[in-house]
Amino acid sequence: MGLSASGLRCTYSHQDAPAVDLDELVVDRGVCGLVGVNGAGKSTLLRTLAGCRRPEAGRVRIDDVDLYGRRRRTVVGRLGYMPQHLDLPKEMRVSDAMAYASWVRGVPSAEARTRNPQLLERVGLSSRAADRVGRLSGGMSRRLALAVALVTDPSVLLLDEPTTGLDPEQRAGLRGILRDLDTAAVTILSSHVMEDVAVMASRIVVMDAGRLLHVGSMDDFVADHGGPERSAEFAFLATISAARA
């Protein structure tokens, strides 16, 4: 299982420069961190990789199947996508949100009835299954968004700023959940917080102004660019600064 993008270009009418402009990206199994400052193009890239935004140019492939091509339906069910904001009716119950997400993604009802309670248990929301979505705290909402992304048991999982808006305790809890995910999946975790990425990802992609500045292993990235203290944060800032010089 692999995810790749080539010749990818995404533009918005209100911007002069493309939001995403990359030649090639290949991501294999394991957790890959996608880092960049706010506005770097991370969310647009993830939406495109998730099949939610058709690019103006280029292709996205899952196991050599074009995500926007004629065989799209054969691979789209393998994707799990956690956006920054989960748009669900506030009056919907948590259990109903899971059932709805499963129905939308084509999960058989019998499978969903068995799997969804397990997912809520996995993210620590079993006791909140009957609660209204609008009554959840910020941390609970992010955990629900993760559970929704997992309803298809995806082999490609895309997580957009999963720890945004959480306090330190909530961030640590969510990081623990993400670390326990099946490493057989291709997982891309986007963040502008290097601390979150450094503890979870074995590979890193640095993005700025829609372009990829660095792709490689986390260990090599820190060793080569992290300075005397081998700091992931230092390595990230040094890479951005060098590209803008």
C-alpha positions as CSV (number, residue, x, y, z in Angstrom):
1,M,0.0,0.0,0.0
2,G,1.4,3.4,-1.0
3,L,0.2,6.9,-1.6
4,S,1.8,9.1,-4.2
5,A,1.2,12.5,-5.9
6,S,2.9,13.8,-9.0
7,G,2.8,17.2,-10.8
8,L,0.3,18.4,-8.3
9,R,-0.9,22.0,-8.6
10,C,-3.8,23.5,-6.7
11,T,-4.8,27.2,-7.1
12,Y,-7.4,29.6,-5.6
13,S,-8.7,32.6,-7.6
14,H,-7.9,35.0,-4.8
15,Q,-4.2,34.0,-4.7
16,D,-1.5,34.8,-7.2
17,A,0.7,31.9,-6.2
18,P,-0.6,28.3,-6.2
19,A,-1.6,26.9,-2.8
20,V,0.1,23.6,-3.7
21,D,2.9,23.2,-6.3
22,L,4.9,20.0,-6.0
23,D,6.6,17.6,-8.4
24,E,6.5,14.4,-6.5
25,L,5.5,12.9,-3.1
26,V,5.6,9.3,-2.2
27,V,4.5,8.1,1.2
28,D,4.7,4.4,2.3
29,R,3.4,2.7,5.4
30,G,4.0,4.3,8.8
31,V,3.5,7.8,10.1
32,C,4.7,10.7,8.1
33,G,4.7,14.2,9.6
34,L,3.6,17.1,7.3
35,V,4.9,20.3,8.8
36,G,4.8,24.0,7.8
37,V,3.7,27.4,9.1
38,N,0.0,28.4,8.9
39,G,-0.8,29.0,5.3
40,A,1.9,26.7,3.9
41,G,-0.6,24.7,1.9
42,K,-0.9,21.7,4.3
43,S,-4.7,21.6,4.5
44,T,-5.1,22.0,0.7
45,L,-2.7,19.2,0.1
46,L,-4.4,16.9,2.5
47,R,-7.9,17.7,1.1
48,T,-6.5,16.9,-2.4
49,L,-4.9,13.6,-1.2
50,A,-8.2,12.7,0.5
51,G,-10.1,13.1,-2.7
52,C,-12.0,16.1,-1.5
53,R,-10.5,18.7,-3.9
54,R,-9.7,18.0,-7.5
55,P,-6.3,19.5,-8.4
56,E,-5.9,21.8,-11.4
57,A,-3.1,19.6,-12.5
58,G,-1.4,16.4,-11.5
59,R,-2.4,13.0,-10.2
60,V,-2.9,11.3,-6.8
61,R,-2.5,7.6,-6.8
62,I,-3.2,4.9,-4.2
63,D,-1.5,1.7,-5.2
64,D,-1.2,3.1,-8.8
65,V,-4.9,3.8,-9.0
66,D,-5.7,7.4,-9.9
67,L,-7.8,8.9,-7.1
68,Y,-9.6,11.2,-9.5
69,G,-9.8,8.7,-12.4
70,R,-12.4,6.2,-13.6
71,R,-11.4,3.6,-11.0
72,R,-11.8,6.1,-8.1
73,R,-14.5,4.1,-6.4
74,T,-12.1,1.1,-5.9
75,V,-9.8,3.1,-3.6
76,V,-11.8,5.9,-2.1
77,G,-13.1,3.6,0.6
78,R,-9.6,2.9,1.8
79,L,-9.2,6.6,2.8
80,G,-9.7,8.1,6.3
81,Y,-9.6,11.8,6.6
82,M,-9.7,14.0,9.7
83,P,-10.3,17.6,8.8
84,Q,-9.5,20.5,11.2
85,H,-13.2,21.1,11.8
86,L,-15.7,18.2,11.8
87,D,-19.0,19.6,10.5
88,L,-21.8,17.8,12.3
89,P,-25.2,19.0,13.6
90,K,-24.8,20.0,17.3
91,E,-27.9,18.1,18.3
92,M,-26.7,14.8,16.7
93,R,-25.7,12.2,19.2
94,V,-22.2,10.8,19.2
95,S,-23.4,7.3,18.3
96,D,-25.5,8.6,15.5
97,A,-22.6,10.6,14.2
98,M,-20.6,7.4,13.9
99,A,-23.5,5.6,12.2
100,Y,-24.0,8.4,9.8
101,A,-20.3,8.5,8.9
102,S,-20.3,4.8,8.3
103,W,-23.4,5.0,6.1
104,V,-21.8,7.8,4.0
105,R,-18.6,5.8,3.5
106,G,-20.5,2.7,2.5
107,V,-19.6,0.6,5.6
108,P,-22.1,-2.4,5.9
109,S,-24.6,-1.7,8.7
110,A,-23.8,-5.0,10.5
111,E,-20.1,-4.2,10.4
112,A,-20.7,-0.6,11.6
113,R,-22.8,-1.8,14.6
114,T,-19.9,-3.9,15.7
115,R,-17.0,-1.6,14.9
116,N,-18.3,1.8,15.9
117,P,-18.5,1.0,19.7
118,Q,-15.0,-0.4,19.5
119,L,-13.8,2.9,17.9
120,L,-15.5,5.0,20.5
121,E,-13.8,2.8,23.2
122,R,-10.5,3.2,21.4
123,V,-10.7,7.0,21.5
124,G,-12.1,7.1,25.0
125,L,-15.6,8.2,24.2
126,S,-17.7,5.1,25.1
127,S,-19.3,6.9,28.0
128,R,-20.3,9.8,25.7
129,A,-22.1,7.7,23.0
130,A,-25.5,9.2,23.9
131,D,-24.2,12.8,24.3
132,R,-25.0,15.5,21.8
133,V,-22.1,16.5,19.6
134,G,-22.5,20.1,20.6
135,R,-21.9,19.2,24.3
136,L,-18.5,17.8,23.7
137,S,-15.4,19.6,24.9
138,G,-12.7,20.5,22.3
139,G,-10.6,17.5,23.2
140,M,-13.6,15.2,22.9
141,S,-14.6,16.7,19.5
142,R,-11.1,16.0,18.1
143,R,-11.3,12.4,19.4
144,L,-14.7,12.0,17.7
145,A,-13.2,13.4,14.5
146,L,-10.5,10.7,14.7
147,A,-13.1,8.0,15.3
148,V,-15.1,9.2,12.3
149,A,-11.9,9.0,10.2
150,L,-11.4,5.4,11.2
151,V,-14.9,4.0,10.4
152,T,-13.7,2.4,7.2
153,D,-10.6,0.8,8.8
154,P,-8.6,2.9,6.3
155,S,-5.3,1.9,4.8
156,V,-4.5,5.5,4.2
157,L,-5.2,7.9,7.0
158,L,-4.9,11.7,6.7
159,L,-5.0,13.9,9.8
160,D,-5.1,17.6,9.5
161,E,-3.8,19.4,12.7
162,P,-5.3,16.8,15.0
163,T,-4.1,18.5,18.2
164,T,-5.1,22.1,17.3
165,G,-7.0,23.8,20.1
166,L,-6.3,21.3,22.8
167,D,-4.7,22.0,26.1
168,P,-1.4,20.2,27.0
169,E,-3.2,17.3,28.7
170,Q,-5.6,16.7,25.9
171,R,-2.8,16.9,23.3
172,A,-0.8,14.3,25.2
173,G,-3.8,12.0,25.3
174,L,-4.5,12.4,21.6
175,R,-0.9,11.8,20.8
176,G,-1.0,8.6,22.7
177,I,-4.0,7.4,20.7
178,L,-2.3,8.3,17.4
179,R,0.9,6.5,18.4
180,D,-1.1,3.3,18.9
181,L,-2.6,3.3,15.4
182,D,-1.9,0.4,13.2
183,T,1.5,1.0,11.6
184,A,0.4,-1.0,8.5
185,A,-1.5,2.1,7.4
186,V,-0.1,5.0,5.4
187,T,-0.6,7.9,7.8
188,I,0.1,11.6,7.2
189,L,-0.2,13.8,10.2
190,S,-0.1,17.6,9.5
191,S,0.9,20.1,12.1
192,H,2.6,23.4,12.7
193,V,3.8,22.1,16.1
194,M,7.0,20.2,15.7
195,E,6.7,18.7,19.2
196,D,3.7,16.7,18.2
197,V,5.2,15.5,14.9
198,A,8.6,14.6,16.4
199,V,7.2,12.1,18.9
200,M,4.9,10.3,16.5
201,A,6.4,10.4,13.0
202,S,9.3,8.4,11.6
203,R,9.3,10.5,8.4
204,I,8.9,14.2,7.8
205,V,7.8,16.4,4.9
206,V,8.5,20.2,5.3
207,M,6.2,22.5,3.3
208,D,6.3,26.2,2.7
209,A,4.4,28.4,0.3
210,G,2.9,25.4,-1.4
211,R,6.2,23.7,-2.1
212,L,8.0,20.8,-0.5
213,L,11.3,21.8,1.1
214,H,12.4,18.5,2.6
215,V,11.3,14.8,2.5
216,G,13.1,12.2,4.5
217,S,13.4,10.3,7.8
218,M,12.9,12.2,11.0
219,D,16.2,11.0,12.5
220,D,18.2,12.2,9.5
221,F,16.3,15.5,9.5
222,V,17.2,16.2,13.1
223,A,20.7,14.9,12.8
224,D,21.5,17.0,9.7
225,H,19.6,20.2,10.6
226,G,18.9,20.2,14.3
227,G,22.0,22.0,15.5
228,P,24.1,21.0,18.5
229,E,21.1,20.0,20.5
230,R,19.6,18.0,17.7
231,S,16.3,19.8,18.1
232,A,13.4,19.0,15.7
233,E,12.1,22.6,16.2
234,F,15.5,24.0,15.3
235,A,15.7,21.8,12.2
236,F,12.3,23.0,11.0
237,L,13.1,26.7,11.5
238,A,16.5,26.3,9.9
239,T,14.9,24.6,6.8
240,I,12.3,27.3,6.4
241,S,14.8,30.1,6.9
242,A,17.2,28.7,4.4
243,A,14.5,28.4,1.8
244,R,13.4,32.0,2.2
245,A,16.9,33.4,2.2
